[in-house]
Amino acid sequence: MAYEGVLGRTGDDGEVRKLSDLPFDKPLIKQALLTAMDLADDEDKRFALESDVVSLGDFQDFEACRMRGVSPEEARTQESKALLAELKTR
């Protein structure tokens, strides 16, 4: 999956990433990950996919954040929390 390639290249160093680094739109990636979670045949794979969903929050549109008056870090935290909450309802 192209998104896994982006995650592998960027690592997990706590940095907010540019939205343009994503190979596809966030909603499309999210839907693909959720579908893969539904089809996962073991808990380890499901957990990894859940982590990938939450990691979508790491990718932010810096200009849109500036226009909304929030830092990219703040936007990442808000989005990641919302994604995690959504996963808990599945």
N, C-alpha and C positions, 0 to 999 in steps of 0.2 A: 504494500500500500504506500502511496507517495507520501502520505502524512507521517508514517513511521520513519521514512527517510529524513524528513524535516526534523522530527524529534531527535533522531540519531545524530544529525549534524549539529543541532543546537545544544544538545545535552540538557542538563538540569542544573544550571548554575544560578538560578533565581532571577535571571534577566527577563524583562518583558521583551517580547519579540515583535517585529513589524508584522502587521496583518498581511502585508504583501508577500511575506515569506511562505505563506500557505499555498499549496498547489491547487486548491479548490476553495470555494466559499465555505465558511464555517458551518452553515446549516447542512450542507451536503456531506461534509466530513462527519459531523455529529450524527446524522441519520445513518451513514454507513457504519459507524462505530456501534450505534445502538442495535442495528440489525445483526452485526457480528456478535454482539453480546448475547442476543437472543438465540443465536445458533451455536454459541460456544459450548463445547462438550466437557469442559472441566473448569473448576473454580479458579485455577491459576490464570488461565487465558481470560476468563471473565474479569478478574481483578485487574489484569494488565490493560484491558480495553476500557474499564472504568477510569483508570488513571489517565489514559489517553484522552478520554472525554473531558475530564477536569482540566487537563493540560491545554485544551483549546482556549481557556481563559488567558493563557500566557501571550496570546497573539492579539495585539491591539492596534487600532488605527490611531496613531499618535495625534494626527491633526484633528480628528473627531473628538478625541479626549480633550485637547486644548480648547476646542470650540465649546465643549460642554462644561469646561472649567474644572475638570478632574485630571489628576495625574494618571499616566498609563498604569502605574503600580496600583493605584486605587481602583481603577476600572478592572484590572486583572483580578484583584481580590474580590470585588463584587461579583464579577462574572463566574469566577471559579466557585464561589460559595453557592451561587444560583444553580450551577451545573451539578454540584454535589447534592444539593437539596433535591433536584429533579431526579437524580439517580436513586436516591433513597426511596422515592415513591414507586419505583419500578419493581 
